[in-house]
Amino acid sequence: MNILFIHQNFPAQFKWLASFLAKKGHVVKALAITGQAIGSITPINYPVKNKNTPGIHPLALEFETKVIRGEACGLAMFQLKKTGFYPDLIVSHPGWGESLFAKDIFPNSKLVNYIEFHYGKNSDGDFDPEFVNESLEDNFRLRVKNANNLLALDLMDAGISPTYWQLSGVPQEMQKKIRVIFDGIDTDRVKPNPDAFLKINLGKQKKFLELSSTDEIITYVSRNLEPYRGYHSLIRSIPHILAERKNAKVLIVGGDAVSYGAKAPQGQTWKNIFLDEIKDKTDLSRVIFLGKIPYESYLNLLQITKVHVYLTYPFVMSWSCIEAMSSGALVVGSNTAPVREFIQNGKNGVLVDFFNYREIASEVCKALEGGAIYDEMRLNARKTIVDNFDLNTVCLPQQVEFLESLGLQIQVHKTDP
């Protein structure tokens, strides 16, 4: 078959599926704005030349941006079509508008969209009272943010959503077209390692700090340090943790920008805004900011941690939480959707109130104290991921079965993935 992947920064969520299909002998191509090659697949990166209309109505700005991106990708698809390539299957992430015109270029192709998030009430937008703005304009903005999503749902032949909570946000009448299948974790690589260690360059001090599982390490990981991922709740819990645990260190991974939600006030970062709240209340030398680190260092971090804190608004689930569980870490996670799909309180992790930083601190300290119950939770966390979310034995086979249910011949030969 001819298969086309569309993602603004390919491969992203399609890394494993695209590689599998290429190894099965299918002709796999990819369109992206800033894509990276994987294996035999080198994406065709196309430019987005048009810009937003000066003075356009603010509520129309986001949809116009997605139309512009859809047009650019549509033109790239048209050029691909002119070379004689006609996909039997298009797999797309429609969230930024790229596949908006896919059916206009390739009307007979099966279009499968990755349905990541549908905006609505009782999710991220109105969750945190510290940052909620209940203006009428914000309510209007929430409504029009779904314009592109609704077009994507209408155009697609089928969809895949990674969690049941993410599916639940989609309009009821559209849900029947979508299967819940998680992306998959390579549990053969993301696994416990008692010999793991992490060597940290302390920068200005020209010293290195080497840490292992014998150290009392608390970890927190986010692409960027911001309220959506509970950075403020973590920071506010730290003085209480460090006051009780005299040998503990908190290692924080993440950048200073914003991935989700509002930007910090002009000239500031969310990182420093909340750090300033506690700078006179605790020993900040025991709070180590690692910035963004290589993947192998990140895995080592998860393998040595005593407690991994994962906090999030009701929003897209982070791989860091699931990879921490696969690494055998004890996760103290927020009692929010979709975290509850992965963590059962007291069985394979601990759930806490997102806003209650004293409870977060208390549960972290209990876990640091240790005991048989926490050892069992770590084992159960690993088992949860291996049994239900493993890439090669669970998720990839489910993805392939789903595509074949659409009448597509995926299993061309018996080459291993």
C-alpha positions as CSV (number, residue, x, y, z in Angstrom):
1,M,0.0,0.0,0.0
2,N,0.9,3.7,-0.3
3,I,0.7,5.4,3.1
4,L,1.0,9.1,3.9
5,F,1.6,10.5,7.4
6,I,0.9,14.1,8.1
7,H,2.2,15.8,11.3
8,Q,3.6,19.3,11.7
9,N,6.7,17.8,13.4
10,F,6.8,14.2,12.2
11,P,7.3,11.6,13.5
12,A,5.9,12.6,16.9
13,Q,3.1,10.2,17.9
14,F,3.5,8.3,14.6
15,K,7.1,7.2,15.2
16,W,6.4,3.5,15.9
17,L,3.5,3.0,13.5
18,A,5.2,4.6,10.6
19,S,8.4,2.6,11.2
20,F,6.3,-0.6,11.5
21,L,4.5,0.0,8.2
22,A,7.7,0.8,6.3
23,K,9.3,-2.4,7.6
24,K,6.3,-4.3,6.4
25,G,7.1,-3.2,2.8
26,H,4.6,-0.5,2.4
27,V,5.5,2.7,0.6
28,V,5.5,5.3,3.4
29,K,5.8,9.0,2.9
30,A,5.4,11.9,5.3
31,L,4.6,15.6,5.1
32,A,5.7,18.0,7.8
33,I,6.7,21.6,8.5
34,T,9.7,20.6,10.6
35,G,9.9,16.9,10.4
36,Q,12.7,14.5,11.2
37,A,13.8,11.3,9.3
38,I,13.2,7.9,10.9
39,G,14.7,4.8,9.4
40,S,13.8,4.8,5.7
41,I,11.3,7.6,6.0
42,T,12.5,11.1,5.2
43,P,9.6,13.6,5.5
44,I,8.9,16.2,2.8
45,N,9.1,19.5,4.7
46,Y,7.0,22.2,3.1
47,P,6.9,25.9,3.8
48,V,4.0,27.9,5.2
49,K,4.3,31.1,3.3
50,N,1.1,33.0,4.0
51,K,0.6,35.0,7.2
52,N,-2.5,36.1,9.2
53,T,-4.5,39.0,7.8
54,P,-3.6,42.2,9.6
55,G,-6.5,43.4,11.8
56,I,-8.5,40.1,11.5
57,H,-11.1,39.6,14.2
58,P,-9.4,38.0,17.2
59,L,-11.9,35.2,17.4
60,A,-11.1,34.3,13.8
61,L,-7.4,34.4,14.1
62,E,-6.8,30.8,15.2
63,F,-9.0,29.3,12.6
64,E,-7.4,31.5,9.9
65,T,-4.0,30.2,11.1
66,K,-5.2,26.6,10.7
67,V,-6.6,27.3,7.2
68,I,-3.3,28.8,6.2
69,R,-1.5,25.7,7.4
70,G,-4.1,23.4,5.8
71,E,-3.6,25.2,2.5
72,A,0.2,24.9,2.7
73,C,-0.1,21.1,3.4
74,G,-2.8,20.8,0.7
75,L,-0.4,22.3,-1.9
76,A,2.3,19.9,-0.7
77,M,-0.2,17.0,-1.2
78,F,-1.0,18.2,-4.6
79,Q,2.7,18.2,-5.6
80,L,3.0,14.7,-4.2
81,K,0.0,13.6,-6.3
82,K,1.6,15.1,-9.4
83,T,4.5,12.6,-8.9
84,G,2.1,9.7,-9.2
85,F,1.8,9.0,-5.5
86,Y,-1.8,8.3,-4.4
87,P,-2.1,7.0,-0.8
88,D,-4.4,4.2,0.1
89,L,-4.2,5.5,3.7
90,I,-3.6,8.9,5.2
91,V,-2.8,9.1,9.0
92,S,-2.9,12.6,10.3
93,H,-2.8,14.7,13.4
94,P,-5.4,17.3,12.4
95,G,-4.9,19.6,15.5
96,W,-3.1,22.4,13.6
97,G,-5.1,22.2,10.4
98,E,-2.7,20.4,8.2
99,S,-5.1,17.7,6.9
100,L,-8.0,20.1,6.4
101,F,-7.9,19.6,2.6
102,A,-6.6,16.0,2.5
103,K,-9.9,14.7,1.1
104,D,-10.0,17.4,-1.6
105,I,-6.6,16.2,-2.9
106,F,-7.1,12.5,-2.3
107,P,-10.9,11.9,-2.1
108,N,-10.7,8.1,-2.2
109,S,-8.0,7.6,0.5
110,K,-8.9,6.4,3.9
111,L,-8.3,9.2,6.4
112,V,-7.5,8.2,9.9
113,N,-7.0,11.1,12.4
114,Y,-5.2,11.1,15.7
115,I,-7.8,12.8,18.0
116,E,-5.8,14.3,20.8
117,F,-8.0,16.9,22.4
118,H,-11.5,18.5,21.9
119,Y,-12.0,21.7,23.9
120,G,-14.9,22.0,26.3
121,K,-16.1,22.8,29.8
122,N,-14.9,20.7,32.8
123,S,-11.5,20.2,31.3
124,D,-8.4,22.4,31.2
125,G,-10.0,25.8,30.5
126,D,-12.0,26.2,33.7
127,F,-10.0,23.9,36.1
128,D,-7.6,26.2,38.0
129,P,-9.3,29.1,39.8
130,E,-6.0,30.9,40.1
131,F,-5.9,31.4,36.3
132,V,-9.5,31.2,35.2
133,N,-10.8,34.2,33.3
134,E,-14.6,33.9,33.0
135,S,-15.0,36.7,30.4
136,L,-17.6,36.3,27.7
137,E,-14.9,36.6,25.1
138,D,-13.1,33.6,26.6
139,N,-16.3,31.6,26.3
140,F,-16.6,32.6,22.7
141,R,-12.9,31.7,22.1
142,L,-13.5,28.2,23.5
143,R,-16.4,27.7,21.1
144,V,-14.5,28.7,18.0
145,K,-11.3,26.7,19.0
146,N,-13.2,23.6,18.0
147,A,-14.1,24.7,14.5
148,N,-11.1,22.9,13.0
149,N,-11.6,19.9,15.2
150,L,-15.2,19.5,14.1
151,L,-14.2,19.6,10.4
152,A,-11.5,17.0,11.1
153,L,-14.1,14.7,12.8
154,D,-16.5,15.1,9.9
155,L,-13.9,14.5,7.2
156,M,-12.1,11.5,8.6
157,D,-13.1,7.8,8.0
158,A,-11.9,6.8,11.4
159,G,-9.9,8.1,14.4
160,I,-7.6,7.0,17.2
161,S,-7.6,8.6,20.6
162,P,-5.1,7.7,23.3
163,T,-7.3,7.7,26.4
164,Y,-11.0,7.3,27.2
165,W,-11.1,10.7,28.8
166,Q,-9.8,12.3,25.6
167,L,-12.4,10.5,23.7
168,S,-15.2,11.6,26.1
169,G,-14.7,15.2,25.0
170,V,-15.6,14.5,21.4
171,P,-19.3,15.1,20.5
172,Q,-21.3,11.9,21.2
173,E,-22.3,11.3,17.6
174,M,-18.7,11.3,16.4
175,Q,-17.3,9.0,19.1
176,K,-18.4,5.8,17.2
177,K,-15.8,6.6,14.5
178,I,-13.0,6.6,17.1
179,R,-11.0,3.7,18.8
180,V,-9.2,4.3,22.1
181,I,-5.6,3.0,21.6
182,F,-2.7,4.4,23.5
183,D,0.5,5.3,21.6
184,G,2.6,2.6,23.3
185,I,5.6,2.4,25.6
186,D,8.7,0.5,24.6
187,T,8.9,-1.3,28.0
188,D,12.0,-3.3,26.9
189,R,13.9,0.0,26.9
190,V,11.9,2.0,29.5
191,K,12.4,-0.3,32.5
192,P,13.9,-0.5,36.0
193,N,17.7,-0.4,36.2
194,P,19.2,-0.7,39.8
195,D,22.6,0.3,38.4
196,A,21.4,3.5,36.8
197,F,23.1,6.8,37.8
198,L,22.9,10.4,36.7
199,K,25.9,12.7,36.5
200,I,24.9,16.4,36.8
201,N,27.1,19.3,35.8
202,L,26.5,22.0,38.4
203,G,27.6,24.7,36.0
204,K,29.2,27.7,37.7
205,Q,30.5,25.7,40.6
206,K,32.5,23.6,38.0
207,K,31.4,20.5,40.0
208,F,29.6,17.3,39.2
209,L,27.0,15.7,41.2
210,E,26.5,11.9,40.7
211,L,23.3,10.5,41.9
212,S,21.9,6.9,42.0
213,S,18.9,5.0,43.4
214,T,20.6,5.1,46.9
215,D,20.0,8.8,47.0
216,E,16.7,10.4,48.2
217,I,15.6,11.8,44.9
218,I,12.2,13.4,44.0
219,T,11.6,14.1,40.3
220,Y,9.3,16.3,38.3
221,V,9.3,16.4,34.5
222,S,7.4,18.7,32.1
223,R,8.2,20.0,28.6
224,N,7.9,23.5,30.1
225,L,7.5,24.6,33.7
226,E,4.0,26.0,33.8
227,P,0.6,25.8,35.6
228,Y,-1.0,23.3,33.2
229,R,1.4,20.7,34.5
230,G,1.1,21.7,38.1
231,Y,4.4,23.3,38.5
232,H,3.0,25.9,41.0
233,S,1.6,23.1,43.2
234,L,4.9,21.2,43.1
235,I,6.9,24.3,44.0
236,R,4.6,25.2,46.9
237,S,5.0,21.7,48.3
238,I,8.8,21.7,48.3
239,P,9.4,23.7,51.6
240,H,7.3,21.1,53.4
241,I,9.1,18.2,51.8
242,L,12.6,19.4,52.4
243,A,11.8,20.5,56.0
244,E,10.8,16.9,56.8
245,R,13.3,15.0,54.6
246,K,16.8,16.4,55.4
247,N,18.6,14.4,52.7
248,A,16.1,14.8,49.9
249,K,16.8,16.6,46.6
250,V,14.3,17.7,44.1
251,L,15.3,17.4,40.4
252,I,13.2,19.3,38.0
253,V,13.2,18.9,34.2
254,G,11.7,21.4,31.8
255,G,12.1,24.5,29.9
256,D,11.2,28.1,30.6
257,A,8.7,28.6,27.8
258,V,5.0,27.8,27.6
259,S,3.5,24.8,25.9
260,Y,0.0,25.2,27.1
261,G,-2.2,28.0,28.5
262,A,-1.4,31.6,29.0
263,K,2.1,33.1,28.8
264,A,3.7,34.5,32.0
265,P,3.5,38.3,32.5
266,Q,5.9,40.3,30.3
267,G,9.5,39.7,31.0
268,Q,8.9,36.9,33.5
269,T,8.7,33.1,33.5
270,W,6.3,30.8,35.4
271,K,9.4,29.1,36.7
272,N,10.7,32.1,38.5
273,I,7.3,33.5,39.5
274,F,6.6,30.5,41.6
275,L,10.2,29.9,42.7
276,D,10.2,33.4,44.2
277,E,7.3,32.4,46.4
278,I,9.5,29.8,48.3
279,K,13.1,31.2,47.9
280,D,13.1,32.5,51.5
281,K,11.3,29.4,52.9
282,T,13.6,26.5,51.9
283,D,17.1,25.5,50.9
284,L,17.1,26.0,47.2
285,S,20.5,24.3,46.8
286,R,18.6,21.1,47.2
287,V,16.3,22.0,44.3
288,I,18.1,21.3,41.0
289,F,16.8,22.6,37.7
290,L,18.1,20.4,34.8
291,G,16.4,22.3,32.0
292,K,15.8,20.0,29.0
293,I,18.0,16.9,29.0
294,P,18.8,14.1,26.5
295,Y,16.4,11.2,26.4
296,E,18.9,8.7,27.9
297,S,19.6,11.0,30.9
298,Y,15.9,11.4,31.3
299,L,15.5,7.6,31.5
300,N,18.3,7.4,34.0
301,L,16.5,10.0,36.1
302,L,13.3,8.0,36.1
303,Q,15.3,4.9,37.1
304,I,16.9,6.5,40.1
305,T,14.0,8.5,41.5
306,K,12.4,7.5,44.8
307,V,9.2,9.5,44.0
308,H,8.1,11.0,40.7
309,V,5.6,13.8,41.0
310,Y,3.2,14.1,38.1
311,L,0.6,16.9,38.2
312,T,-1.7,18.0,35.4
313,Y,-4.9,19.9,34.6
314,P,-7.6,17.6,33.0
315,F,-5.7,17.6,29.7
316,V,-3.6,15.4,27.4
317,M,-1.7,12.7,29.3
318,S,2.1,13.1,29.4
319,W,4.3,10.3,28.4
320,S,6.6,11.1,31.4
321,C,4.1,9.8,33.9
322,I,3.6,6.5,32.0
323,E,7.4,6.1,31.4
324,A,8.0,6.7,35.1
325,M,5.6,3.9,35.9
326,S,7.3,1.7,33.3
327,S,10.6,2.4,34.9
328,G,9.3,1.2,38.2
329,A,9.0,4.6,39.8
330,L,6.5,5.4,42.6
331,V,4.3,8.1,41.1
332,V,2.5,10.7,43.2
333,G,0.0,11.9,40.7
334,S,-2.9,14.4,40.6
335,N,-6.4,13.0,41.0
336,T,-7.4,14.4,37.6
337,A,-8.5,12.9,34.3
338,P,-6.9,11.1,32.5
339,V,-4.4,10.2,35.2
340,R,-7.0,8.0,36.9
341,E,-7.0,5.8,33.8
342,F,-3.4,4.8,34.6
343,I,-3.1,5.1,38.4
344,Q,-5.3,3.4,41.0
345,N,-4.7,5.1,44.3
346,G,-2.8,2.8,46.7
347,K,-2.4,0.0,44.2
348,N,0.1,1.2,41.6
349,G,0.7,4.8,42.7
350,V,-0.7,7.6,44.8
351,L,-3.3,10.1,43.8
352,V,-3.5,13.6,45.4
353,D,-5.5,16.8,45.2
354,F,-3.9,18.9,42.4
355,F,-4.3,22.1,44.5
356,N,-3.4,20.7,48.0
357,Y,0.4,21.2,48.2
358,R,0.4,20.1,51.8
359,E,-1.2,16.8,50.8
360,I,1.3,16.5,47.9
361,A,4.2,17.0,50.4
362,S,2.7,14.6,52.9
363,E,2.3,11.8,50.4
364,V,5.8,12.3,48.9
365,C,7.3,12.1,52.4
366,K,5.4,8.9,53.2
367,A,6.6,7.4,50.0
368,L,10.2,8.4,50.8
369,E,9.9,6.8,54.2
370,G,9.2,3.6,52.2
371,G,7.9,0.2,53.2
372,A,6.4,-2.9,51.6
373,I,3.3,-1.2,50.4
374,Y,5.3,1.3,48.3
375,D,7.5,-1.5,47.0
376,E,4.4,-3.3,45.8
377,M,3.0,-0.2,44.2
378,R,6.3,0.2,42.2
379,L,6.0,-3.4,41.0
380,N,2.3,-2.9,40.1
381,A,3.1,0.3,38.3
382,R,5.5,-1.5,36.0
383,K,3.1,-4.4,35.5
384,T,0.2,-1.9,34.6
385,I,2.2,-0.5,31.7
386,V,3.6,-3.8,30.5
387,D,0.2,-5.5,30.5
388,N,-1.9,-2.7,29.1
389,F,0.3,-0.1,27.3
390,D,3.3,-2.0,25.9
391,L,4.2,-0.9,22.4
392,N,5.0,-4.2,20.7
393,T,2.6,-6.6,22.5
394,V,-0.5,-4.4,23.0
395,C,-0.7,-0.9,21.4
396,L,0.9,-1.5,18.0
397,P,-1.1,-4.8,17.4
398,Q,-4.2,-2.9,18.3
399,Q,-3.4,-0.1,15.9
400,V,-2.8,-2.6,13.1
401,E,-6.0,-4.5,13.9
402,F,-7.9,-1.2,13.8
403,L,-6.5,-0.2,10.4
404,E,-7.3,-3.7,9.0
405,S,-10.9,-3.3,10.2
406,L,-11.2,-0.5,7.8
407,G,-10.4,-2.8,4.9
408,L,-6.7,-2.1,4.7
409,Q,-4.2,-4.9,4.1
410,I,-1.5,-4.1,6.7
411,Q,0.2,-7.5,7.3
412,V,1.9,-7.9,3.9
413,H,4.5,-10.3,5.2
414,K,5.9,-11.6,8.5
415,T,8.8,-9.2,9.1
416,D,9.1,-8.5,12.8
417,P,8.4,-4.8,13.8
